[in-house]
Amino acid sequence: MALSLAGLLATSTPSLANVAGGVAPATAMAVSGINAADLPLVPTSARATMSPLPNFSEVSETDEDGDDDFESLAEAVAAQDDMASSEELRCLAGAIYFESQGEPLSGQLAVAQVILNRTKSGRFPTGVCDVIKQRGQFSFVRHGEIPSVSPSRSAYRTAVAVAKVALAQAWDSTAGKALYFNTPGNRPGVRVQKVAAIGNHIFYR
């Protein structure tokens, strides 16, 4: 899990904060009233094996936003609220709900991943809602619209949370780069390669 520099400095002594900020150690000790002569000597051999301070400038966005933030997909889902605050989120949650309610969380995330993969593929529309509403793609769509669902339904609240995980890329789906999914025995009408089988769906690319 990525370390937070702000959190570290907030709980550090002034001398440690100054060292992390680039102030020379001797100056930092002087500012905090520490006398270098009072510090214990560290043998050269021990110094060689001491771990250096982390270089916070090299912490990447993937370190902050990747799977390391959560111990499991269930934890990632539980960390989300269940408010569908955007049209894109509502569309994705609706697709997850109608296509995979009752499936394991990994299966619900995989359905979301297929939709997101389509938006980037160049073969489908580039918007989440447009992908879902594309004619002949999702059987639950009626007259080009996603049926409404009561936000009080537990399965829908879960779908919203899963959609947020997918949109934030907070957990890697085992569906990988899949562009299609179907129930066993019903392959898509194009040449495809099986990627994964999760719950009652098989995913293809």
C-alpha angles and dihedrals in degrees: 000000000000117000119236112229092197091053092048094050093045090062098036129097117258090254093056091046091053092049091051089049093056102264114142112259094240091052092047091052091049092051092052094044095248116146111218090212090063094058119099116253116249115211115241091242091056092047090056091059097044115112115244121236111273116262100239092188089069096055104118130213090248089058089055099041105028134099091283089078090071135041093215143002089254089057091049091051093045090054092062126084118232100235115120098214101170138042091242091053092047092051093049093045090049092053092048091049097048097039103039115013107142092027120115115274089254089057092049091049090049091055089052090048092055090054093048091046089054092055089059099038101083089227097083136038115293097231124080094227092045091052092051095044094045108128117264096007107096120031095207092064111101121201090339095309136104111237115247120253128200108252088218092071112107093218091053093049088053090049090054091051092048090049090054091051090050095047092047091046086229093150132026114242119223087223088078111180096350116152099183140037135183143160118277112283093024108090120185115263093250134069106278143167121227113245105172145342113222123171109314096342136081117208125213141181 
